[in-house]
Each structure stands twice: as C-alpha cells, then as structure tokens.
C-alpha cells in the first residue's frame, strides 16, 4: 500500500454472489470505508478482455464499425475479445484480429497497458496491445462482429471520440494513449 494510506483502505467484511452467468457475475459486498458504517455495495465482474490497436504505415487504425444494442448506438471500436482460460492476453488480441477482420498482426506487440474501465463498481481488466504491421490473410470468420472494417487516419480518431462515435473505453483508452505517447515522443 502507498505510504500513509493504509488507514484509508476500505475493509471488506463479506461477499456473496447474487447473480452468475457465463458473461457476468454480480457480487453483493459488505464494505466499510474509514470512519463510516458498513454498507452493501454491488460489484460486477466481467471477463478479462484483450484489445488490439493495429496501426499501418500510413498512420491509420484498423477499426470495426458496429451496432451495440445495450446502448442503442453505432460506432467505431478496436478489435478485441475475451481472454480464454490459459491464453496470454496478447495471443487473444492477435487471434481476435484475424477472426474479426482477416488481418493478422505481425511481430511482437507492445503492451500499452492494463486498465479497469469503471473500478468503482466493475471489475473488468482490459489489456491493450499495439502492432505496427499487419498482413491481410483472409476474410473475417466472425461475421457478426462488424458491419464495416475500416482503416481510419489516427489523427481523425480524436475527432470521432469527441463526437461520441468511438464506443467504449477498450477503444478510447488505447487510441488516446497512442496519440499522447506519439506527441510526447516528439518533444
């Protein structure tokens, strides 16, 4: 723990599963923040996810244009999926790229980071990787993933994020990290 912050850590007294499925688990956790009475708090647990940011020599990002019924919205996403039991997250991201787009990442990926999209209530680790080269090896084998597969100039992605056309932190965080690190490297 960070020096001096141990006293600010919440105490977990008990936890019980209130819903379980192949896709999502919900726990009811009795917690006690410092100087506060204990209370029950929901925690949503999702599977570990890996995403692939593929950038080509023209500084374009490979995207999926798709519909998400949960938010009733069309938008751009990066390639990604659930990390299977025993699978390395980088392998997941590369496998998903081929399945969802027909493009195979080439070379060793750079790990951009691991993040939790909504850590106050959701436990859903996301690993993000970047490849700077990919080869077209065929057509997507997972036809429901995208209405359109499109290479978009990376500089245009920020505009799409600002317009709400890039869906989910699994796409937004890696792209913004890439844009920020690219700018930081030029200083």
Secondary structure, 3 states (H helix, E strand, C coil): CCCCCHHHCCEEEEEEEEEECCCEEEEEEEEECCCCCCEEEEEEEECCEEEEEEECCCCEEEEEEEEECCCCEEEEECEEEECCCCCCHHHHHHHHHHHHHCEEECCCCEEEEEEECCCCCEECEEEEEEECCEEECCCCCCCCCCCEEEEEEHHHHHHHHHCCCECCHHHHHHHHHHHHHHHHHCC
